[in-house]
Structure formats: structure tokens, C-alpha cells
Amino acid sequence: MKQIIFLAVVALAASAPVCSFSQDKKATVYFIRETGMPGFALGFNAFIDSAVVCRLNNNRYSVHEVSAGVHSFHAQTMGKKEAKYPERIVLDLEEGKTYYIQMVYVDKYFVDKLYVQEITSGTAQVKLKKCKEDTKCLAEKKE
């Protein structure tokens, strides 16, 4: 009888799901706004997928932990709702890696254009030295 109970306990233990305390796999994403046009007081909204994650002013950057996988990134000058046709980039983020996204503003012949582009770590390090981290981004976002 003891062997049957023992075998039942072993079989039950073997069929039970293993508890896993694995952390969500994350990547680090930097949004960098090195400069803007002279006198431009408005911040640029940084979006991950369709959610605003920060509003950055000139010479600021923000750091975000994002789950690994495919995400879209874009920026816009106004509004916390995603524009109808934002110019975005799509990146497949890998766990443990760091990505740098620069906000680029172009003002040419009365036509304004704001877009984002991925930059290399070396380029980002130079730009980050000129900028100050905006640490209150996430505190302002309450969902």
C-alpha cells in the first residue's frame, strides 16, 4: 500500500506544472532629443507602439525597459493620441540589448517633419553626453 501511495505522489508531482519565477524578458530603449529648432518650446511626444512614454524637450533623453519582441516607435509634436499616419520605425527587440532612437526634426521651406531613427551605440554615447536624462517621464504616465 505504501508503494502505491508513493508512486501516486511521484506521478502527481511529475505531472504538476513547474513553478517558474522567470522575469519578463526586457530590452532597454533610449529616446534622444538632442536639439530642436531655435526657440521651439514644445516637447516632442515619444511613442512605443501606440502609447506615449515621454515628452522630451531640447537636449533631453529618456530610458525605457521594454519587453522583448517587435515594437513600433515614433514621435510627434502634439497630442497624446497617436496621429493617423505617423512615420514610425519597427524594431525586433532582443532581451538584454540596448537600442537608441533619435528624434529628428527637419524644417525645410515651411514644411516641418519629425521622425525617429535608430542610431548606433557610439553615436548615441556622444549625443547622450550633451543631454540630460528626463527621469519624470514614467511618473507622469499613469495608466
Salt bridges, closest charged atoms under 4 A:
ASP24 OD2 - LYS26 NZ 3.56
GLU34 OE1 - LYS127 NZ 2.76
GLU34 OE2 - LYS130 NZ 3.33
ASP49 OD2 - HIS71 ND1 2.84
GLU82 OE2 - HIS74 ND1 3.93
GLU82 OE2 - ARG88 NH2 2.52
GLU87 OE2 - LYS113 NZ 3.82
GLU94 OE1 - LYS97 NZ 3.28
GLU143 OE2 - LYS141 NZ 2.65
